[in-house]
Amino acid sequence: MPQADSGRPAQRADAASNRARILASARELLSTTDPADADTIRLNAIARRAGVGQGTLYRHFPTRDDLIAEVYRADVDELVAAARALLSEHSGLDALTRWFDRMLDYARVKRGMMAAVQSGLSRDLTGQSLGRIGEAVQLMLDAGKADGTIRDDVDARDVILLISYLTRLDESEWSERARRPLDVVIAGLRP
């Protein structure tokens, strides 16, 4: 059987479409559910929203954790890829500012995901993604340092520590408070 780029066997078009709809439905439910209630999201609700049967969902994702982990990994992949794409069109600081907008969406979903999975899987996923996200942040910081838009004395760990507040916001304050501290971080990164 031919291999897909991810190392998994290539899927038929309808199977790939089902998988994509399942992932999109899971991501949507996770992003609109209060993290305190995230562990109550049922797989049958995701299957129904995706327009597939439960058997189809379980063929792609045997467990709830498998599904949530794949949504999380896909979001990390998008964030990491966005750094290079943004740098191809913008200065280091402008790329990082636009990347922060994407980070807001990611963090909102991540809050629900981390609440929905058991702590062991949560630590594993976070450990895998922080390295890749840190590399993406450092790439933009280095570009900003080179073009003079970002101060020389910051690194990716500084930025990740500063933006970690996003995982601590309550849903009730998200609209009011999520963006403003990022603006403060951006101002602090200027030389």
C-alpha positions as CSV (number, residue, x, y, z in Angstrom):
1,M,0.0,0.0,0.0
2,P,1.4,3.5,-0.8
3,Q,2.5,5.6,2.1
4,A,1.2,9.0,2.9
5,D,3.7,11.8,3.8
6,S,3.0,11.3,7.5
7,G,4.1,7.7,7.4
8,R,0.5,6.4,7.7
9,P,-0.8,4.3,4.8
10,A,-2.4,6.5,2.1
11,Q,-6.2,6.7,2.5
12,R,-9.0,6.6,0.0
13,A,-10.4,10.0,-0.7
14,D,-13.6,9.3,1.2
15,A,-11.7,8.0,4.2
16,A,-9.4,11.1,4.1
17,S,-12.5,13.3,3.9
18,N,-14.1,11.6,6.9
19,R,-10.9,11.9,8.9
20,A,-10.7,15.6,8.1
21,R,-14.3,16.2,9.1
22,I,-13.9,14.3,12.3
23,L,-10.8,16.4,13.2
24,A,-12.6,19.6,12.3
25,S,-15.6,18.7,14.4
26,A,-13.5,17.7,17.4
27,R,-11.5,20.9,17.1
28,E,-14.7,23.0,17.0
29,L,-16.2,21.3,20.0
30,L,-13.0,21.6,22.0
31,S,-12.7,25.3,21.1
32,T,-16.3,26.1,22.1
33,T,-16.5,24.1,25.3
34,D,-15.5,25.5,28.6
35,P,-12.4,23.7,29.8
36,A,-14.1,22.7,33.0
37,D,-16.6,20.8,30.8
38,A,-14.2,19.5,28.2
39,D,-14.0,16.0,29.7
40,T,-17.8,15.6,29.0
41,I,-17.4,15.9,25.2
42,R,-18.6,12.6,23.9
43,L,-17.3,10.9,20.8
44,N,-20.8,10.3,19.5
45,A,-21.4,14.1,19.5
46,I,-18.2,14.5,17.4
47,A,-19.2,11.8,15.0
48,R,-22.7,13.3,14.6
49,R,-21.3,16.8,14.0
50,A,-18.9,15.3,11.4
51,G,-21.7,13.4,9.7
52,V,-20.1,10.0,10.2
53,G,-21.0,6.9,12.1
54,Q,-19.4,6.0,15.3
55,G,-17.7,3.0,13.6
56,T,-16.0,5.4,11.1
57,L,-14.8,7.6,14.0
58,Y,-13.4,4.6,15.9
59,R,-11.6,3.2,12.8
60,H,-9.7,6.5,12.5
61,F,-9.4,7.2,16.3
62,P,-9.7,4.1,18.5
63,T,-9.8,6.2,21.7
64,R,-10.8,9.7,22.7
65,D,-7.2,10.5,23.6
66,D,-6.1,9.4,20.1
67,L,-8.5,11.9,18.6
68,I,-7.7,14.8,20.9
69,A,-3.9,14.2,20.5
70,E,-4.3,14.3,16.7
71,V,-6.2,17.6,16.9
72,Y,-3.5,19.0,19.1
73,R,-0.7,17.8,16.8
74,A,-2.4,19.2,13.8
75,D,-2.7,22.6,15.5
76,V,1.0,22.5,16.5
77,D,1.9,21.6,12.9
78,E,0.0,24.6,11.6
79,L,1.6,27.0,14.1
80,V,5.1,25.8,13.3
81,A,4.5,26.1,9.5
82,A,3.0,29.5,10.0
83,A,6.3,31.0,11.4
84,R,8.2,30.4,8.1
85,A,5.3,31.5,6.0
86,L,4.9,34.7,7.9
87,L,8.6,35.4,7.8
88,S,8.6,35.1,4.0
89,E,6.3,38.1,3.9
90,H,7.0,40.2,7.0
91,S,9.8,41.5,9.3
92,G,10.6,39.5,12.4
93,L,8.4,41.5,14.8
94,D,5.5,41.8,12.3
95,A,5.7,38.0,11.7
96,L,5.7,37.3,15.4
97,T,2.7,39.7,15.9
98,R,0.7,37.9,13.2
99,W,1.8,34.6,14.6
100,F,0.4,35.6,18.1
101,D,-3.0,36.0,16.4
102,R,-2.8,32.4,15.4
103,M,-1.5,31.5,18.9
104,L,-4.7,32.9,20.4
105,D,-6.8,30.4,18.4
106,Y,-4.4,27.6,19.3
107,A,-4.4,28.5,23.0
108,R,-8.2,28.6,23.2
109,V,-8.4,25.1,21.8
110,K,-5.4,23.9,23.8
111,R,-7.2,24.9,27.1
112,G,-10.1,22.5,26.2
113,M,-7.8,19.8,25.0
114,M,-5.6,19.7,28.0
115,A,-8.7,19.5,30.3
116,A,-10.1,16.7,28.1
117,V,-7.1,14.3,28.3
118,Q,-5.6,12.5,31.2
119,S,-2.6,14.2,32.7
120,G,0.0,11.8,31.3
121,L,-1.0,12.4,27.7
122,S,-1.2,16.1,28.4
123,R,2.4,16.2,29.6
124,D,3.5,14.1,26.6
125,L,1.8,16.4,24.1
126,T,2.9,19.6,25.7
127,G,6.5,18.3,25.9
128,Q,6.5,17.4,22.2
129,S,5.0,20.7,21.1
130,L,7.0,23.1,23.2
131,G,10.2,22.2,21.5
132,R,8.7,22.7,18.0
133,I,6.8,25.9,19.0
134,G,9.9,27.2,20.8
135,E,11.9,26.6,17.6
136,A,9.3,28.5,15.6
137,V,9.3,31.4,18.1
138,Q,13.2,31.5,18.0
139,L,13.2,31.6,14.2
140,M,11.0,34.7,14.3
141,L,13.0,36.3,17.1
142,D,16.3,35.7,15.2
143,A,14.8,37.3,12.1
144,G,13.6,40.3,14.2
145,K,17.0,40.7,15.9
146,A,18.7,40.6,12.4
147,D,16.3,43.2,11.0
148,G,16.4,45.4,14.1
149,T,12.7,45.0,15.1
150,I,13.3,42.8,18.1
151,R,15.6,43.4,21.1
152,D,18.7,41.2,21.4
153,D,18.3,40.0,24.9
154,V,15.2,37.8,24.6
155,D,14.8,34.2,23.6
156,A,12.0,31.8,22.9
157,R,11.7,30.6,26.5
158,D,11.1,34.2,27.6
159,V,8.3,34.5,25.1
160,I,6.7,31.2,25.9
161,L,6.7,32.0,29.6
162,L,5.1,35.3,28.9
163,I,2.4,33.9,26.6
164,S,1.6,31.0,28.9
165,Y,-1.0,33.2,30.6
166,L,-3.3,32.2,27.7
167,T,-3.9,28.7,29.2
168,R,-4.9,30.3,32.5
169,L,-7.7,32.6,31.3
170,D,-11.3,31.7,32.2
171,E,-13.6,31.5,29.2
172,S,-15.6,34.4,30.7
173,E,-12.7,36.8,30.4
174,W,-11.2,35.5,27.1
175,S,-12.7,38.1,24.8
176,E,-11.6,41.0,27.1
177,R,-8.2,39.8,28.2
178,A,-6.7,37.4,25.7
179,R,-5.3,40.0,23.2
180,R,-4.2,42.8,25.5
181,P,-1.3,41.1,27.3
182,L,0.0,39.9,23.9
183,D,0.2,43.6,22.9
184,V,2.2,44.2,26.0
185,V,4.6,41.4,25.1
186,I,5.0,42.8,21.6
187,A,5.8,46.2,23.0
188,G,8.3,44.7,25.3
189,L,10.1,42.9,22.5
190,R,10.8,46.1,20.6
191,P,14.4,47.4,20.9
